[in-house]
Amino acid sequence: SRDSTTVAQSRDADAVSRASGAAEHAGPGDPSRRRFLAWTGATAALGILATVAATAARAGSVAVTAVRTALHLPHPAVPAAPIPAGAELSVNGLSPLITPNTDFYRIDTALVVPQVDPASWRLRIHGLVAHEITLGWDELLALPLVQTAATLSCVSNEVGGDLVGNAMWLGYPIRELLGRAQPTADADMVLSTSVDGFTAGTPLEVLTDDRNALLAVGMNGEPLPLEHGFPVRMVVPGLYGYVSATKWVTDLEVTRFDRATAYWTARGWSERGPVKLESRIDVPRGDRALRAGDAVIAGVAWQPHVGVSAVEVQVDDGPWQRAELASAISADTWVQWRLPWHATAGQHTLRCRATSADGPDGHGTVQTADVAPPAPDGATGWHTIGVTVNA
């Protein structure tokens, strides 16, 4: 940013000043003087390069932002199903059903948000395929685009954390492109690569089943924000982002897990990354005292591409109580829930747990109480908060 560049230049100037004072007493042929002159020359060159790079980055950002602002995305050939009645509960402080773009979490490895002009964007699909495919921006927008809601979450999200959001996405099903490429029988992974070099390894079966795994170009009715992958990113319901949600995507290599290693897998995270069943209490907040009387406990629960069939709440180690579950948009999205609560004065402990929409016995799986950290494949446990109720 401009401010950080200014700070860096100021620090360089201070360093040069200090070094200059020390070198004033050295003769013309003194080695310390030669080192100083060489150092100051290199510092000046680096400062100039940093300033030029920062200026170019700002200019690129302005240009790409202008292109994005002028874009009008086509209407979806397959619009999202209407949001069902009763999908959004009227509870103050509860996470909205659709997360606004400005509030959607951002986790990636880009120190500077890539500036990609759609006119120059290309996607290459290659590797263990019968037909290599190269796709440009205009070609992508000419395809029959699909609109769908999907919840994304980060594997580093702690139990009760906010690195999760639900948005309405517009894009083209990746399975259709892979169908044209025709992966070979021994392929089992797609290695996606971002314009900045980040990679993610996604199971091929997930990208070719019936879920709406998209090459997304739109988010909540507008082109993708720059920080969320403009012009094109991947959206794959049911997988943590580190193995699926590649932003600024430019390359899909059909390969095998035993031949390719993605960015985070090489750093010890698990290969496949299915999203675990989670639930969270949004209301009340543990850092705000309540008044005694009628209140409500509310939150969200999710397990994309599986769905949630129930949420239960426990107050002070009492019996588990079934919460009211709102209508889900689909199995790929989170669902809101609430439970009326008569709050009495004192300190209280609240916890929640969800039940998935299906399971090996046909009755759904209850969210585990076992506490585990995010690494290597997602956190587990029941979200538990302490609440103060004043008389």
N, C-alpha and C positions, 0 to 999 in steps of 0.2 A: 504494500500500500504506500501511498504518498508519505504518510506519517512515519512509517518504519524506515523508508528510504532516507528521509530527512534525519532521523535519529542516527542511522548508520553513518551518514556523511559527517554528522557532527562529531561522532566518536572518532572517525578517521582523522578529522582535522585536529582534535585534541591529541591524538597519538602522534601525528606528524609534528605538532608544536613541541611536545615533550622530547621527541627524538632530535628535532632540530637544535634545541637548546643544548643537548648533550654533545652534538657534533660540531658546534661552533668552535670548540677549542682544538679540534683535530686539524692537522695540516692537510694540504691538497692531496698528498700521496698516502695519507694514513688509511689503513684498511678499514677502520671503523667509519671513516667518511665515505669511502667507496660503497661500503655496505649500506650506509644510510641513503646515499643517492640512489642506489639500485632499489632499495626498499620503498623510498618515496615515489620513485617512478612507477613501480609495480602497483603501489597503493592507489596512485592517481589513475592508472589505467583501469584497475578494478572498479574504482569509484565511477569512472566514466561509463564502463560497461554496465554496472549495476543501474546507473541512471537511465541509460539507453534501454536496457531490458525492461525496467519498470515503466518507462514511457511507452514502449511498444506494447506491453501487456495491457496498460490502460487503454491505449488506442484500439487494440484488438477487442477488448471487452466492450467498449462503446460501439464498435462496428457490429459485433455479433448480437449485442443487446438490441440494436436498431433492427437487425434482420429478424430477430425473434418477435419483436413488438409488431412488425409489419405482417407477420405470418397469419394466415387464416387456414386452420386445419380443415380437412374435408369432414363432412358429416359421416358418422359411422355407418357402414353397410349393415352392421348388426348392433343396434343400440342395446345398452344395458337394460335389463328388465326393470320395470318401475320399482322404486323402493317401497316395500310393503308397508301398509298402515301399521302403526304401533312399533316401528323399528327404532324410533327415537323417543326416549323417555324424557319427560320434562322435570329434570332435576338440576338445580343450580350447582355448578362446579363439576358436573359429569362431563367426561370427554365427549365432544361432539361425534356423531355417527361418521361424518366425513371430516377428516382432518384438513384444515386449510393449508395451502402450500407453504405459507409463511411459518406455520407451526410444525410442519412435518420434520421429523428428526433427520439429521444429516450425519452419516458416518461414511468416510471413504479415506483413501490414502493420498489424495491430491492436496499438496501444500498450496497450490494455486489452482483455482477452478479453470479447467481447460476451456478455451474459446474455439469452438468448432463451427465453421461456416457450413450450413447445410449444403451449399452448392458444391463443396469439396468433399463432403462426407461419402464414404464408401464402406460397404460391409462385404467381407469375403468369407464364404463358407467353403471349407476345403478339408483335406485330411482323408480319413477312411470313408470316402464317398464315391459313388459312381460318376457323379457330375459336380464339378466345382461351379459355384455360383458367385457372381459379383453383383451387388445391388446398390444403386444410387438413391439419393433422397427423393427425386421425382418419381422413380420407379416404386419406391416404398409407399409414397402417398397415393399412387394410382391403384394400389391393391385394395381389396375390400376390407376395410379396417373394422376392428371389433372394439366395443366399449364394455368395460367390466370393472366392477369394484373388487379390490383386493387389499388385504392387510399385509403390510411388510413389517418385519421386526429384525433387530440386530442380535446376533448371537451373544454379544457382550452385554445385553440388557440384563440387569439384575432383577430378581423377583420384585415386582412392584415398580419397576423402572419405567421410564417414559421413552425408551428407544423403540417405539412401535407406533404405527399410524395406519390409517385407513383412507384410501383415496380412490377416485374414479379414474381409470386409466384408458387411454385410447392407443391401439396399436394393432399389429398384425401377428397372428399366431405363429410362433416359431416352428411348430410341428408342420405347418404347410410348407415352409421353406426347406425344412429337413426332408420332407416327403419328396420334394423336387430333387434334392441332392442325393437321396437314396444312400443312407449309411450302410456300410458293409455289416455282415452278420456278427463280426467279432468286436464291433465298436460298442462302448458302454459309457462314454463320457464326452461332453462337449466342453472344450476349454475356450472360454470367452476372454477377449483381451480388450482393454480400454485404450483410448488414444494415448494415455499417459503410461501405458505399460502394465497396469494392474491386470491380474488374471483371476478367474474363478472357474472351478471345475464343477459342472452340473451333470448329474446322472442323465444319460440319454433317454431313459425310459420316462423321466419326469417331463422332458421337453416334447415327448411324442404321445403322451396320453391325452385324456379328454379335458384336462384343466386348461385354462386360458393363460398359458405362458406366452408373454408378448414381447415383441420388439416394440416398445412403447414410444410414442411421439407426443402424447398429450397427458396432462395431469389436471384433473378437476376442471375440465372445460377450457384449458389454455395450453399452448405449447409447453413442454417441460421447462421448468426454471433451469437456468444455467447450472446452478449448484446441484440439481437433481438429474443431470445427465444430458441436457440439450446438446444435440438434437434428438439422439436416440439412446435408449437404455433398455435393459432387460427387466422384466417383472415376472416373477415365477411364484405363484401362490404355493405355500406349504414348505418352502425352504428358507433358511436364514439367508440374509443378504450376502454374506461372505462367500457363498457357493453359488450364487444365482443372479444377484441384482447388479450386474456390471453396468456402470454408467459410461456415457460417451463411447459405447461399444463400437468396435470397428472390425472385429475378427472373430469367427467361430470355427474352431478346429475340431472336427469330429475325430476322436481318438479313444484311448483307453486309460483307465485309472492307473494301470501298471506301467504306462509309458509317459505320462505327463503329470506334473505336480503344480498345483495352483499356489498363488501368493501366500494365503494364510495356512494352507495345508503344510507348506514347507516350514511354517513356524509353529507347528504342533497342534493345530486345530483339526478336528475330524474331517474326513473326506466328503461326507454326503449331506450333513446338516439339516435334517428334517426339523421343522419347528415343533417345540414341545408344547403341551397343553398348559396354558397359563391363565390366571385371573388376577385382577388388581382392584383394590379399593381406591376410588377417587374421592368419595364423600362418606363420612367427614374426613377432614385432614388432621393428621396427628399433631400438627403444629398450631392448631387453632382450637381454643376451648369452646365448648357448646354450653347452651343453657339447658337445664333439665326440662324434660317434656317430650312431646312428640317430635321425632326426627326421622331421618332416612339414612340407610347405608346403601351406597350405590357404586357401581364400577363397570368394568368391561372384562370380557373373557374371550379367548381366541385359541384356535388351532386350525389355521388355514388349510383348506382342502380336506379337512375332516369334519369340522364344525363342533359346536357346543350344544349339549342337550339340557344341561342343568348347571346352576350355581347354588352353592350353599354357604351360609354365613354362621359363624360361631361367635357368641358373645361371652367372654369371661369363662371359658371352658365349659359352657353349658351345652345343651343339645344342638346339633346342626339344624339350621332352619332353611327351608327351601325358599330361595329368592324368586321374585317375578322376573322372568326372562323376556326381554323384548323380542320382536320378530327379527330374525337375521336377514340381511340382504341376500346372503348365500353362505354356503359352507366355507367360502374363501375369505370371509370377513369376520371381524370381531362382532360381538353382540353386547348390548348394554343390559344391565340387570339392576334391581333395587329391592330393598327389604325395609318395610316400616319398622321403626325402633322407638320404644318408649325409653328415653335416656334418663337414668337416675343419677343424682349427684355422686361424684366420686371419680376414681380412676377405672377405666375399662380397657379390656383388650379385645380387639376385633380381628378376625381372620376370615379368609374366604378360600373356597376350593371349587373347581369346575369339574364337570363330567363331560367327556367327549361324546360326539353324536353316534359313534359306533365303536365296537371293540371286538375282541376275539370271541366273546360269548354272546354278542349281539345286544348287550345291555350298556355298552359304553364303558370307558375306563375313567376311574376317578383320579384326579390330579394327585400326584405323589406328595407326601409330606417330607420325603427325604430331601435334605438341604444339600445342594451342590452349587459350586460357583459356575460362572459362565464357561470357563475353559474346561474341557476342550469342545463341548458340543451343546452348550446352553444350560442356563441356571434352572434349578428346580427348588420346590418348597412352596409353602403356603404364604401368601402375603399377609403379614400381621402388623397391625399398628396399635399404638397406645393412644387413648383419647381421654382428655380431661373434661368432665361435665360439672359445671357450676350450678349451685342451687338457684 
